[in-house]
Amino acid sequence: MPDTEKEKHMKQLKRKIECWRELIIPLNSILLWEKSWYPGLILGSTTTLFLLIWIMEPAFLTIISMIMLLLTLTDYFVVVISSTFFSSSGWNGQKERKLDEICKALSETTLQIQSIWKFITNARHNRPNLYYGLITLCLGLSAWLGNVINNLLLIYLAVNIILLSPGFRHKDLVQSAVKIGCNYLMHPDELVIDESSPNNDIKTKNT
């Protein structure tokens, strides 16, 4: 996609979330783990929520209705709270730049999802055998997993993976783990513990 269209998409997204800007910045800070205890906050919040669902055992329709009700009330009260407690004078250039960065990242993610969906729809018409084969395999695998593993546990793990993935990408933890794993597989004897590091980081002998 040309840069002009990407810029246009980002500006459209920014206008849509304008009333959420005061809440988006601290929420983005939590998702990117800008403080060391934010991952614990995310895990603690999701664990508490799913523990309540597990204890109360509400019906599926009740869960969907409560989620939709929560989203509706949030959408309403965010506008009220923003206009009541946050004045426009408190919005500065630093927050505006941060919002631009967030909108750019969200826009890029949205465009990537759209391109993946477009690729899938194109594969349905251009390579139907491959498309239906992969769809059948994925749906069959998910049906088997849903039958073997508790569904609430699967949703809990999926939600935590989604919420923790921005922090993992921001901290480059996935790349570091993959690099360490590759180094261990290729040179297992050269992997040592860096005792001088406060976190006892793992490194190779040649580093």
C-alpha positions, 0 to 999 in steps of 0.5 A: 500500500502506498505511503499516502494511503497509509497516512490517510488510514492512520489519520482516519483511525486517529479521528475515530479514537479521539475521545479515547486518547486520554485512556489510550496512552496509559493503556498503551503503557501497560501493554508495552510493559513500560513498568516492570510490574505491568505484566503482573497486572495484566496476568492478575486482571485476566486471572481474576476475571476468568477465576470469577467466570469459573466459580460462577459458571454463567451460561454462554449467552450470559457471558456474551451479554455481559461482555457487550454490556460492558463494552457499551457502558465503556463506550458511553462513560469514556466520553463522559469521563474524558469531557468531565475530568480531562481538560484540553489544556492538559494535552501537550505535544508529547502526548500528541506524538505518543498518540501518533505513534500508537495510531501508526502502530494500530494502523499498520496492524490493521492493514496487515490483518486486512492484507492477510484476509485478502490473501486468504480470500484470493487463495479461495478463488485461485488455489481452492484445493490448498485453501480448503485443505488448510481450512479443514486441517485447522478447523479439525485441529481446533475441534480436537483441542476444544474436545481435549482441553477445557475451553475456558482454559484455552480462552484464558491462554489465548487472551493472555497471549494477545494481551502480552504479545505487544510487550514481548515485541516491544522488549524483543523477548521473543527474538532473544529467546529464539536466538538463545534457543538457536545458539543452544541447539547449535553450540550447547557447550558454549552456553553459560550463565552470566553471573555478573548480570542481575538477572543471570542472563544466558550468553555464549562463551564467545561473547 
